Amino acid sequence: MAQEQENDFTIKSRVEFVFNEPQTCDFSYNAFLPEFNKLNTKRSKLKMEKKQKSLVIDIESSDITAFRASISEIIGLGKIINGTMKICR
């Protein structure tokens, strides 16, 4: 059985979704929160903060693969926002 190798680094990043209206930000935050909590893993931790017109997501990953997976999940959330906004127009 292969041993897990620890990296000599961590990866930290911040993604910010900036909205035109505070109501859209509130709606997005409330929609994402239940699923967002499931995105934390042993190798990647995510935190989401709601500001007046933006959602700020902080990522801390222990390796490149975990970081990429977290970014992919955030991109998925962004696509949901975009799709929902198109439907609502």
Biopython code that builds the backbone (N, CA, C, O; Angstrom):
import numpy as np
from Bio.PDB.StructureBuilder import StructureBuilder

atoms = [
    (1, "MET", "N", (0.847, -1.177, 0.000)),
    (1, "MET", "CA", (0.000, 0.000, 0.000)),
    (1, "MET", "C", (0.897, 1.246, 0.000)),
    (1, "MET", "O", (1.839, 1.346, 0.786)),
    (2, "ALA", "N", (0.593, 2.173, -0.878)),
    (2, "ALA", "CA", (1.383, 3.398, -0.997)),
    (2, "ALA", "C", (1.096, 4.336, 0.170)),
    (2, "ALA", "O", (-0.043, 4.472, 0.618)),
    (3, "GLN", "N", (2.146, 4.970, 0.644)),
    (3, "GLN", "CA", (1.974, 5.947, 1.710)),
    (3, "GLN", "C", (1.597, 7.286, 1.111)),
    (3, "GLN", "O", (2.038, 7.646, 0.020)),
    (4, "GLU", "N", (0.769, 8.022, 1.852)),
    (4, "GLU", "CA", (0.419, 9.378, 1.421)),
    (4, "GLU", "C", (1.617, 10.281, 1.623)),
    (4, "GLU", "O", (2.218, 10.294, 2.697)),
    (5, "GLN", "N", (1.961, 11.025, 0.608)),
    (5, "GLN", "CA", (3.090, 11.939, 0.701)),
    (5, "GLN", "C", (2.565, 13.342, 0.967)),
    (5, "GLN", "O", (1.681, 13.827, 0.260)),
    (6, "GLU", "N", (3.104, 13.984, 1.976)),
    (6, "GLU", "CA", (2.717, 15.351, 2.264)),
    (6, "GLU", "C", (3.527, 16.295, 1.390)),
    (6, "GLU", "O", (4.720, 16.085, 1.172)),
    (7, "ASN", "N", (2.867, 17.340, 0.888)),
    (7, "ASN", "CA", (3.557, 18.350, 0.092)),
    (7, "ASN", "C", (4.313, 19.308, 1.003)),
    (7, "ASN", "O", (4.065, 19.393, 2.206)),
    (8, "ASP", "N", (5.219, 20.005, 0.400)),
    (8, "ASP", "CA", (5.962, 21.032, 1.121)),
    (8, "ASP", "C", (5.274, 22.385, 1.002)),
    (8, "ASP", "O", (5.860, 23.415, 1.335)),
    (9, "PHE", "N", (4.041, 22.383, 0.529)),
    (9, "PHE", "CA", (3.312, 23.634, 0.317)),
    (9, "PHE", "C", (1.805, 23.393, 0.421)),
    (9, "PHE", "O", (1.329, 22.258, 0.372)),
    (10, "THR", "N", (1.084, 24.485, 0.564)),
    (10, "THR", "CA", (-0.372, 24.478, 0.421)),
    (10, "THR", "C", (-0.716, 25.523, -0.625)),
    (10, "THR", "O", (0.083, 26.409, -0.929)),
    (11, "ILE", "N", (-1.910, 25.407, -1.165)),
    (11, "ILE", "CA", (-2.372, 26.361, -2.172)),
    (11, "ILE", "C", (-3.539, 27.121, -1.564)),
    (11, "ILE", "O", (-4.493, 26.526, -1.062)),
    (12, "LYS", "N", (-3.450, 28.444, -1.617)),
    (12, "LYS", "CA", (-4.525, 29.297, -1.120)),
    (12, "LYS", "C", (-4.977, 30.205, -2.255)),
    (12, "LYS", "O", (-4.170, 30.722, -3.027)),
    (13, "SER", "N", (-6.286, 30.380, -2.330)),
    (13, "SER", "CA", (-6.835, 31.234, -3.384)),
    (13, "SER", "C", (-8.163, 31.819, -2.911)),
    (13, "SER", "O", (-8.791, 31.317, -1.979)),
    (14, "ARG", "N", (-8.563, 32.880, -3.573)),
    (14, "ARG", "CA", (-9.835, 33.540, -3.266)),
    (14, "ARG", "C", (-10.562, 33.801, -4.576)),
    (14, "ARG", "O", (-9.984, 34.299, -5.542)),
    (15, "VAL", "N", (-11.845, 33.451, -4.584)),
    (15, "VAL", "CA", (-12.715, 33.705, -5.730)),
    (15, "VAL", "C", (-13.842, 34.599, -5.238)),
    (15, "VAL", "O", (-14.410, 34.359, -4.172)),
    (16, "GLU", "N", (-14.168, 35.634, -6.017)),
    (16, "GLU", "CA", (-15.229, 36.552, -5.610)),
    (16, "GLU", "C", (-16.230, 36.712, -6.748)),
    (16, "GLU", "O", (-15.869, 37.082, -7.865)),
    (17, "PHE", "N", (-17.493, 36.425, -6.444)),
    (17, "PHE", "CA", (-18.593, 36.686, -7.362)),
    (17, "PHE", "C", (-19.188, 38.031, -6.962)),
    (17, "PHE", "O", (-19.672, 38.183, -5.841)),
    (18, "VAL", "N", (-19.158, 38.999, -7.858)),
    (18, "VAL", "CA", (-19.678, 40.334, -7.580)),
    (18, "VAL", "C", (-20.990, 40.496, -8.346)),
    (18, "VAL", "O", (-21.035, 40.309, -9.562)),
    (19, "PHE", "N", (-22.051, 40.841, -7.628)),
    (19, "PHE", "CA", (-23.395, 40.947, -8.192)),
    (19, "PHE", "C", (-23.800, 42.403, -8.365)),
    (19, "PHE", "O", (-23.304, 43.280, -7.658)),
    (20, "ASN", "N", (-24.698, 42.656, -9.300)),
    (20, "ASN", "CA", (-25.220, 44.002, -9.498)),
    (20, "ASN", "C", (-26.207, 44.391, -8.403)),
    (20, "ASN", "O", (-26.311, 45.562, -8.039)),
    (21, "GLU", "N", (-26.924, 43.409, -7.886)),
    (21, "GLU", "CA", (-27.968, 43.665, -6.885)),
    (21, "GLU", "C", (-27.726, 42.830, -5.627)),
    (21, "GLU", "O", (-27.357, 41.660, -5.730)),
    (22, "PRO", "N", (-27.927, 43.412, -4.441)),
    (22, "PRO", "CA", (-27.754, 42.648, -3.201)),
    (22, "PRO", "C", (-28.727, 41.466, -3.094)),
    (22, "PRO", "O", (-28.396, 40.450, -2.483)),
    (23, "GLN", "N", (-29.909, 41.590, -3.677)),
    (23, "GLN", "CA", (-30.894, 40.509, -3.609)),
    (23, "GLN", "C", (-30.392, 39.263, -4.342)),
    (23, "GLN", "O", (-30.632, 38.139, -3.901)),
    (24, "THR", "N", (-29.704, 39.466, -5.449)),
    (24, "THR", "CA", (-29.144, 38.342, -6.201)),
    (24, "THR", "C", (-28.060, 37.656, -5.385)),
    (24, "THR", "O", (-27.951, 36.429, -5.389)),
    (25, "CYS", "N", (-27.274, 38.436, -4.698)),
    (25, "CYS", "CA", (-26.236, 37.893, -3.826)),
    (25, "CYS", "C", (-26.868, 37.064, -2.703)),
    (25, "CYS", "O", (-26.424, 35.949, -2.426)),
    (26, "ASP", "N", (-27.901, 37.608, -2.061)),
    (26, "ASP", "CA", (-28.600, 36.895, -0.986)),
    (26, "ASP", "C", (-29.180, 35.581, -1.490)),
    (26, "ASP", "O", (-29.017, 34.543, -0.849)),
    (27, "PHE", "N", (-29.856, 35.619, -2.633)),
    (27, "PHE", "CA", (-30.470, 34.434, -3.224)),
    (27, "PHE", "C", (-29.404, 33.364, -3.504)),
    (27, "PHE", "O", (-29.590, 32.193, -3.175)),
    (28, "SER", "N", (-28.299, 33.777, -4.107)),
    (28, "SER", "CA", (-27.228, 32.843, -4.453)),
    (28, "SER", "C", (-26.609, 32.222, -3.207)),
    (28, "SER", "O", (-26.366, 31.016, -3.161)),
    (29, "TYR", "N", (-26.358, 33.039, -2.211)),
    (29, "TYR", "CA", (-25.771, 32.550, -0.966)),
    (29, "TYR", "C", (-26.673, 31.504, -0.321)),
    (29, "TYR", "O", (-26.210, 30.429, 0.061)),
    (30, "ASN", "N", (-27.954, 31.820, -0.201)),
    (30, "ASN", "CA", (-28.894, 30.897, 0.438)),
    (30, "ASN", "C", (-29.070, 29.610, -0.359)),
    (30, "ASN", "O", (-29.283, 28.541, 0.213)),
    (31, "ALA", "N", (-28.980, 29.720, -1.684)),
    (31, "ALA", "CA", (-29.112, 28.532, -2.524)),
    (31, "ALA", "C", (-27.877, 27.629, -2.411)),
    (31, "ALA", "O", (-28.004, 26.405, -2.436)),
    (32, "PHE", "N", (-26.698, 28.217, -2.289)),
    (32, "PHE", "CA", (-25.458, 27.446, -2.271)),
    (32, "PHE", "C", (-25.104, 26.877, -0.911)),
    (32, "PHE", "O", (-24.451, 25.837, -0.831)),
    (33, "LEU", "N", (-25.517, 27.531, 0.149)),
    (33, "LEU", "CA", (-25.039, 27.182, 1.486)),
    (33, "LEU", "C", (-25.202, 25.697, 1.838)),
    (33, "LEU", "O", (-24.238, 25.100, 2.319)),
    (34, "PRO", "N", (-26.359, 25.073, 1.628)),
    (34, "PRO", "CA", (-26.482, 23.655, 2.009)),
    (34, "PRO", "C", (-25.497, 22.750, 1.260)),
    (34, "PRO", "O", (-24.916, 21.845, 1.857)),
    (35, "GLU", "N", (-25.309, 22.984, -0.021)),
    (35, "GLU", "CA", (-24.379, 22.176, -0.804)),
    (35, "GLU", "C", (-22.926, 22.551, -0.542)),
    (35, "GLU", "O", (-22.036, 21.703, -0.590)),
    (36, "PHE", "N", (-22.700, 23.813, -0.270)),
    (36, "PHE", "CA", (-21.337, 24.309, -0.088)),
    (36, "PHE", "C", (-20.633, 23.606, 1.062)),
    (36, "PHE", "O", (-19.446, 23.293, 0.971)),
    (37, "ASN", "N", (-21.354, 23.362, 2.129)),
    (37, "ASN", "CA", (-20.747, 22.729, 3.298)),
    (37, "ASN", "C", (-20.239, 21.321, 2.999)),
    (37, "ASN", "O", (-19.373, 20.814, 3.712)),
    (38, "LYS", "N", (-20.765, 20.689, 1.961)),
    (38, "LYS", "CA", (-20.337, 19.339, 1.590)),
    (38, "LYS", "C", (-19.046, 19.341, 0.772)),
    (38, "LYS", "O", (-18.480, 18.276, 0.527)),
    (39, "LEU", "N", (-18.571, 20.502, 0.349)),
    (39, "LEU", "CA", (-17.394, 20.583, -0.509)),
    (39, "LEU", "C", (-16.075, 20.452, 0.246)),
    (39, "LEU", "O", (-15.034, 20.210, -0.364)),
    (40, "ASN", "N", (-16.111, 20.608, 1.555)),
    (40, "ASN", "CA", (-14.886, 20.474, 2.337)),
    (40, "ASN", "C", (-14.455, 19.012, 2.376)),
    (40, "ASN", "O", (-15.269, 18.114, 2.594)),
    (41, "THR", "N", (-13.170, 18.793, 2.163)),
    (41, "THR", "CA", (-12.611, 17.454, 2.213)),
    (41, "THR", "C", (-11.379, 17.467, 3.100)),
    (41, "THR", "O", (-10.989, 18.506, 3.632)),
    (42, "LYS", "N", (-10.784, 16.317, 3.248)),
    (42, "LYS", "CA", (-9.556, 16.209, 4.038)),
    (42, "LYS", "C", (-8.430, 17.030, 3.403)),
    (42, "LYS", "O", (-7.563, 17.550, 4.106)),
    (43, "ARG", "N", (-8.448, 17.142, 2.077)),
    (43, "ARG", "CA", (-7.355, 17.798, 1.364)),
    (43, "ARG", "C", (-7.662, 19.218, 0.918)),
    (43, "ARG", "O", (-6.771, 19.919, 0.440)),
    (44, "SER", "N", (-8.902, 19.652, 1.065)),
    (44, "SER", "CA", (-9.265, 20.997, 0.602)),
    (44, "SER", "C", (-10.369, 21.576, 1.483)),
    (44, "SER", "O", (-11.393, 20.933, 1.714)),
    (45, "LYS", "N", (-10.152, 22.780, 1.964)),
    (45, "LYS", "CA", (-11.123, 23.476, 2.819)),
    (45, "LYS", "C", (-11.601, 24.732, 2.102)),
    (45, "LYS", "O", (-10.801, 25.491, 1.556)),
    (46, "LEU", "N", (-12.911, 24.940, 2.111)),
    (46, "LEU", "CA", (-13.497, 26.121, 1.497)),
    (46, "LEU", "C", (-14.327, 26.872, 2.524)),
    (46, "LEU", "O", (-15.001, 26.271, 3.361)),
    (47, "LYS", "N", (-14.268, 28.193, 2.445)),
    (47, "LYS", "CA", (-15.084, 29.059, 3.295)),
    (47, "LYS", "C", (-15.773, 30.068, 2.397)),
    (47, "LYS", "O", (-15.168, 30.594, 1.463)),
    (48, "MET", "N", (-17.038, 30.335, 2.679)),
    (48, "MET", "CA", (-17.789, 31.305, 1.884)),
    (48, "MET", "C", (-18.277, 32.415, 2.803)),
    (48, "MET", "O", (-18.822, 32.166, 3.878)),
    (49, "GLU", "N", (-18.069, 33.636, 2.354)),
    (49, "GLU", "CA", (-18.505, 34.813, 3.106)),
    (49, "GLU", "C", (-19.404, 35.657, 2.205)),
    (49, "GLU", "O", (-19.073, 35.915, 1.048)),
    (50, "LYS", "N", (-20.532, 36.079, 2.742)),
    (50, "LYS", "CA", (-21.446, 36.930, 1.987)),
    (50, "LYS", "C", (-21.232, 38.373, 2.408)),
    (50, "LYS", "O", (-21.298, 38.713, 3.589)),
    (51, "LYS", "N", (-20.977, 39.206, 1.423)),
    (51, "LYS", "CA", (-20.917, 40.643, 1.654)),
    (51, "LYS", "C", (-22.164, 41.250, 1.034)),
    (51, "LYS", "O", (-23.030, 40.508, 0.571)),
    (52, "GLN", "N", (-22.285, 42.553, 1.008)),
    (52, "GLN", "CA", (-23.508, 43.177, 0.506)),
    (52, "GLN", "C", (-23.814, 42.769, -0.934)),
    (52, "GLN", "O", (-24.944, 42.391, -1.245)),
    (53, "LYS", "N", (-22.821, 42.843, -1.807)),
    (53, "LYS", "CA", (-23.044, 42.532, -3.221)),
    (53, "LYS", "C", (-22.065, 41.500, -3.757)),
    (53, "LYS", "O", (-21.852, 41.421, -4.967)),
    (54, "SER", "N", (-21.465, 40.709, -2.874)),
    (54, "SER", "CA", (-20.524, 39.707, -3.375)),
    (54, "SER", "C", (-20.464, 38.476, -2.469)),
    (54, "SER", "O", (-20.744, 38.536, -1.272)),
    (55, "LEU", "N", (-20.092, 37.368, -3.088)),
    (55, "LEU", "CA", (-19.785, 36.143, -2.362)),
    (55, "LEU", "C", (-18.285, 35.917, -2.504)),
    (55, "LEU", "O", (-17.759, 35.883, -3.616)),
    (56, "VAL", "N", (-17.610, 35.766, -1.393)),
    (56, "VAL", "CA", (-16.173, 35.537, -1.386)),
    (56, "VAL", "C", (-15.933, 34.105, -0.922)),
    (56, "VAL", "O", (-16.392, 33.692, 0.143)),
    (57, "ILE", "N", (-15.203, 33.361, -1.748)),
    (57, "ILE", "CA", (-14.898, 31.972, -1.423)),
    (57, "ILE", "C", (-13.383, 31.834, -1.284)),
    (57, "ILE", "O", (-12.629, 32.103, -2.219)),
    (58, "ASP", "N", (-12.960, 31.409, -0.101)),
    (58, "ASP", "CA", (-11.540, 31.156, 0.165)),
    (58, "ASP", "C", (-11.297, 29.656, 0.084)),
    (58, "ASP", "O", (-12.072, 28.853, 0.603)),
    (59, "ILE", "N", (-10.205, 29.299, -0.578)),
    (59, "ILE", "CA", (-9.831, 27.902, -0.770)),
    (59, "ILE", "C", (-8.447, 27.689, -0.163)),
    (59, "ILE", "O", (-7.548, 28.513, -0.330)),
    (60, "GLU", "N", (-8.294, 26.579, 0.539)),
    (60, "GLU", "CA", (-6.974, 26.150, 0.989)),
    (60, "GLU", "C", (-6.873, 24.655, 0.717)),
    (60, "GLU", "O", (-7.615, 23.854, 1.286)),
    (61, "SER", "N", (-5.945, 24.295, -0.159)),
    (61, "SER", "CA", (-5.793, 22.901, -0.572)),
    (61, "SER", "C", (-4.385, 22.412, -0.267)),
    (61, "SER", "O", (-3.419, 23.176, -0.281)),
    (62, "SER", "N", (-4.299, 21.119, 0.008)),
    (62, "SER", "CA", (-2.998, 20.545, 0.340)),
    (62, "SER", "C", (-2.243, 20.058, -0.894)),
    (62, "SER", "O", (-1.055, 19.745, -0.811)),
    (63, "ASP", "N", (-2.937, 19.992, -2.054)),
    (63, "ASP", "CA", (-2.246, 19.570, -3.271)),
    (63, "ASP", "C", (-2.985, 20.103, -4.500)),
    (63, "ASP", "O", (-4.119, 20.574, -4.413)),
    (64, "ILE", "N", (-2.313, 20.014, -5.631)),
    (64, "ILE", "CA", (-2.837, 20.569, -6.887)),
    (64, "ILE", "C", (-4.148, 19.905, -7.299)),
    (64, "ILE", "O", (-5.073, 20.585, -7.743)),
    (65, "THR", "N", (-4.233, 18.592, -7.156)),
    (65, "THR", "CA", (-5.434, 17.871, -7.578)),
    (65, "THR", "C", (-6.649, 18.302, -6.753)),
    (65, "THR", "O", (-7.732, 18.502, -7.302)),
    (66, "ALA", "N", (-6.473, 18.443, -5.456)),
    (66, "ALA", "CA", (-7.571, 18.882, -4.592)),
    (66, "ALA", "C", (-7.970, 20.322, -4.923)),
    (66, "ALA", "O", (-9.152, 20.665, -4.913)),
    (67, "PHE", "N", (-6.981, 21.149, -5.212)),
    (67, "PHE", "CA", (-7.267, 22.538, -5.589)),
    (67, "PHE", "C", (-8.088, 22.586, -6.872)),
    (67, "PHE", "O", (-9.077, 23.314, -6.963)),
    (68, "ARG", "N", (-7.670, 21.810, -7.854)),
    (68, "ARG", "CA", (-8.389, 21.771, -9.134)),
    (68, "ARG", "C", (-9.834, 21.307, -8.928)),
    (68, "ARG", "O", (-10.752, 21.863, -9.531)),
    (69, "ALA", "N", (-10.039, 20.312, -8.098)),
    (69, "ALA", "CA", (-11.394, 19.831, -7.815)),
    (69, "ALA", "C", (-12.239, 20.929, -7.167)),
    (69, "ALA", "O", (-13.410, 21.092, -7.508)),
    (70, "SER", "N", (-11.658, 21.672, -6.244)),
    (70, "SER", "CA", (-12.384, 22.770, -5.582)),
    (70, "SER", "C", (-12.742, 23.869, -6.577)),
    (70, "SER", "O", (-13.861, 24.383, -6.564)),
    (71, "ILE", "N", (-11.803, 24.225, -7.432)),
    (71, "ILE", "CA", (-12.072, 25.242, -8.456)),
    (71, "ILE", "C", (-13.179, 24.772, -9.390)),
    (71, "ILE", "O", (-14.041, 25.564, -9.773)),
    (72, "SER", "N", (-13.167, 23.500, -9.760)),
    (72, "SER", "CA", (-14.218, 22.959, -10.627)),
    (72, "SER", "C", (-15.595, 23.074, -9.971)),
    (72, "SER", "O", (-16.580, 23.393, -10.637)),
    (73, "GLU", "N", (-15.659, 22.817, -8.682)),
    (73, "GLU", "CA", (-16.932, 22.944, -7.955)),
    (73, "GLU", "C", (-17.401, 24.401, -7.949)),
    (73, "GLU", "O", (-18.589, 24.671, -8.124)),
    (74, "ILE", "N", (-16.482, 25.329, -7.750)),
    (74, "ILE", "CA", (-16.831, 26.748, -7.744)),
    (74, "ILE", "C", (-17.287, 27.190, -9.128)),
    (74, "ILE", "O", (-18.234, 27.967, -9.248)),
    (75, "ILE", "N", (-16.627, 26.707, -10.170)),
    (75, "ILE", "CA", (-17.071, 27.015, -11.532)),
    (75, "ILE", "C", (-18.496, 26.496, -11.737)),
    (75, "ILE", "O", (-19.322, 27.170, -12.352)),
    (76, "GLY", "N", (-18.776, 25.317, -11.227)),
    (76, "GLY", "CA", (-20.138, 24.778, -11.309)),
    (76, "GLY", "C", (-21.151, 25.679, -10.630)),
    (76, "GLY", "O", (-22.245, 25.887, -11.153)),
    (77, "LEU", "N", (-20.798, 26.217, -9.470)),
    (77, "LEU", "CA", (-21.696, 27.155, -8.778)),
    (77, "LEU", "C", (-21.911, 28.409, -9.625)),
    (77, "LEU", "O", (-23.025, 28.926, -9.704)),
    (78, "GLY", "N", (-20.839, 28.895, -10.257)),
    (78, "GLY", "CA", (-20.943, 30.069, -11.129)),
    (78, "GLY", "C", (-21.859, 29.810, -12.307)),
    (78, "GLY", "O", (-22.625, 30.689, -12.703)),
    (79, "LYS", "N", (-21.791, 28.610, -12.875)),
    (79, "LYS", "CA", (-22.677, 28.267, -13.987)),
    (79, "LYS", "C", (-24.136, 28.230, -13.549)),
    (79, "LYS", "O", (-25.028, 28.624, -14.300)),
    (80, "ILE", "N", (-24.370, 27.759, -12.339)),
    (80, "ILE", "CA", (-25.731, 27.758, -11.811)),
    (80, "ILE", "C", (-26.246, 29.176, -11.651)),
    (80, "ILE", "O", (-27.387, 29.464, -12.011)),
    (81, "ILE", "N", (-25.417, 30.069, -11.114)),
    (81, "ILE", "CA", (-25.801, 31.478, -10.985)),
    (81, "ILE", "C", (-26.163, 32.034, -12.345)),
    (81, "ILE", "O", (-27.226, 32.632, -12.514)),
    (82, "ASN", "N", (-25.286, 31.840, -13.314)),
    (82, "ASN", "CA", (-25.487, 32.368, -14.649)),
    (82, "ASN", "C", (-26.774, 31.819, -15.273)),
    (82, "ASN", "O", (-27.568, 32.579, -15.828)),
    (83, "GLY", "N", (-26.977, 30.515, -15.183)),
    (83, "GLY", "CA", (-28.176, 29.904, -15.746)),
    (83, "GLY", "C", (-29.448, 30.403, -15.094)),
    (83, "GLY", "O", (-30.443, 30.658, -15.772)),
    (84, "THR", "N", (-29.416, 30.543, -13.784)),
    (84, "THR", "CA", (-30.589, 31.042, -13.047)),
    (84, "THR", "C", (-30.911, 32.474, -13.430)),
    (84, "THR", "O", (-32.079, 32.828, -13.594)),
    (85, "MET", "N", (-29.891, 33.293, -13.572)),
    (85, "MET", "CA", (-30.109, 34.691, -13.943)),
    (85, "MET", "C", (-30.715, 34.798, -15.353)),
    (85, "MET", "O", (-31.559, 35.660, -15.602)),
    (86, "LYS", "N", (-30.288, 33.934, -16.261)),
    (86, "LYS", "CA", (-30.844, 33.943, -17.609)),
    (86, "LYS", "C", (-32.322, 33.567, -17.588)),
    (86, "LYS", "O", (-33.128, 34.162, -18.304)),
    (87, "ILE", "N", (-32.676, 32.581, -16.768)),
    (87, "ILE", "CA", (-34.077, 32.146, -16.672)),
    (87, "ILE", "C", (-34.937, 33.250, -16.069)),
    (87, "ILE", "O", (-36.073, 33.457, -16.495)),
    (88, "CYS", "N", (-34.404, 33.952, -15.088)),
    (88, "CYS", "CA", (-35.179, 34.976, -14.368)),
    (88, "CYS", "C", (-35.397, 36.246, -15.196)),
    (88, "CYS", "O", (-36.280, 37.043, -14.881)),
    (89, "ARG", "N", (-34.611, 36.436, -16.235)),
    (89, "ARG", "CA", (-34.740, 37.663, -17.031)),
    (89, "ARG", "C", (-35.925, 37.593, -17.893)),
    (89, "ARG", "O", (-36.203, 38.532, -18.639)),
]
sb = StructureBuilder()
sb.init_structure("model")
sb.init_model(0)
sb.init_chain("A")
sb.init_seg("    ")
for serial, (resi, resn, name, xyz) in enumerate(atoms, 1):
    if name == "N":
        sb.init_residue(resn, " ", resi, " ")
    sb.init_atom(name, np.array(xyz, "f"), 0.0, 1.0, " ", f" {name:<3s}", serial, name[0])
structure = sb.get_structure()
